[in-house]
């Protein structure tokens, strides 16, 4: 197969000839085939990568960030409520809570290690560094509190628990919230990339242009040579059709699956995760208010803000209407009322009643209500995550083998077009 | 106080604090610093102010009282640069105002005073936290109750009704007194608890009075009175005929709030005082400890409106924790200097004011 190089001066006259035009068509079809292969493969790789990242990287990291917050919040609530109950004439065992506290911080450290190693952006890096730097200080304050309590020096122990808890509220938990919000934003960005239309539209247009050129060349050739079937062009067209349909179908399937994963999985899972964080914050506020003994409304106001966030999440149309989702939505009202009652006790200086309500593990108490609500939110989140994972896996799998197929098809198109037209070109020599 | 305090950063802060203090004091202090708050600290602040002005004539300190609650509120609003308090900042205040610092200034203590005609001033009645809780609760109503007599062999206790006096305003004095009762009496801990204000148990013999001078005066005209007041008002109370109780400490000894016992108490906690200065010294260990000891705090915003104002505040507070802690100042009001380790904590906190 040879293509004769044409002198520049005779270019216009040569193109008007049949051999000249055949040469041009070969060049054009080569370019279009390679463009189709290159762009198509890139589009597949980009979408496949984004879908894969959503399913196997970004969403898991978001879950880890939410777990990090939960670990730190639970550690604070656990250790503070344990020592709130220690005093003259009352020395319940703190061994269990201390073990829970240690387990929470160990898990938090594990989450931090994974988040650090995931090459996060500057915001996450800075927040993780803050938590890593502050955890030893926090742990040290708790350790001193324990020592003082064990020696019966309850006020000093209490002041150190207060120092530790305010450290959690002002430094650790805000940093953990930043990590969660940043990872969540990354998930949303990846979701958008995985389902974006522009690259698909460009690929479709490119395929249509290539198909139109192929058809045009075939029609011109038939008129010129009175041969209606050029095998090369037919093979090229078939390769384009197969790869184009496959690509279009994969995009459609992946987009559908990912949309399902997002709408029925990620969105409610994120809502449940955020709701869980709000509940943790409300719980932490009520504990800190109990040990604050100042009657200031600051923590009550923060709880109210978290409650508004929680209500907005559970009232949204995307909130699951499953029995568990419905129960979680119903539980919040009674729990809010109880929280409000606890703050009222504090305002009235009835610290005994406030403590009793805040620490009550029965269903009517704040501790019990908190456990029930968190259990419901965990169930909602896990169910949604299961839906997400199943649909995201399917979406990521839709691109399997397609990148190679597009490249192979493009090479076939290029070779077949060139061969088919070269056969006709050869007849003019 | 939303600052990560790693070991490395604490060391860096210490070095920075020393540099800052040297730089500040190289130039003469000037300007005006306003203070109000703790009534317990007021007599000492009123001694500091003119002494500071005598040493640095371009610098002035305007003092006020009003109670710890006023000091905290006014520091938050910016009405004063330095609010003083007998109690460290509550976590509720810290949460909403993370830019506030609570800086230990000096070590003080609280006396339990009483009006018992016929009992000589030199014969300090022995009391315990558990008994005081019952007296305030109204379950011990007479001074000659056997439970009080058991602690005071050889003391002729009068047949007199116990008349507790308490504060109603937000008071650091109430915070440390009720903390003491909470550690000594389980019923008090479970029913009343502690705070800058508490719901005092219903006791028909109990009466309210606010202000350290008013407490002394009310007690002095109420035979059978028992109350709590800063040691800085002890001399004035004794001049009115009030007695001072020796309190039972954790080691089983009865102690008075002397300089030695206050220092002994504070030294037990000096090494563990955290970087933000928040620590309770109530009912601490030590054979010679006194059970109601506290640091007096300056409540200060770490971000001052201008660099000049920040400098003025740093200058004054650095002077307080050094020259102001001399025996010539603390002695007359019955206080003690900050332990060295706590002085370092205070210096590092002061260095953060900018």
Interface residues (C-beta under 8 A of the other chain):
Chain A: X87 X88 X89 X90 X130 X133 X134 X136 X137 X141 X144 X151 X152 X153 X154 X155 X156 X158 X159 X160 X162 X163 X165 X166 X169 X170 X171 X174 X288 X289 X291 X292 X293 X294 X295 X296 X298 X299 X301 X302 X348 X349 X350 X351 X352 X355
Chain B: X1 X2 X3 X4 X5 X6 X7 X9 X88 X90 X91 X92 X93 X94 X95 X96 X98 X170 X175 X179 X180 X182 X183 X184 X185 X186 X189 X190 X191 X192 X193 X194 X195 X196 X197 X198 X199 X250 X269 X272 X274 X275 X276 X278 X279 X280 X281 X282 X283 X284 X285
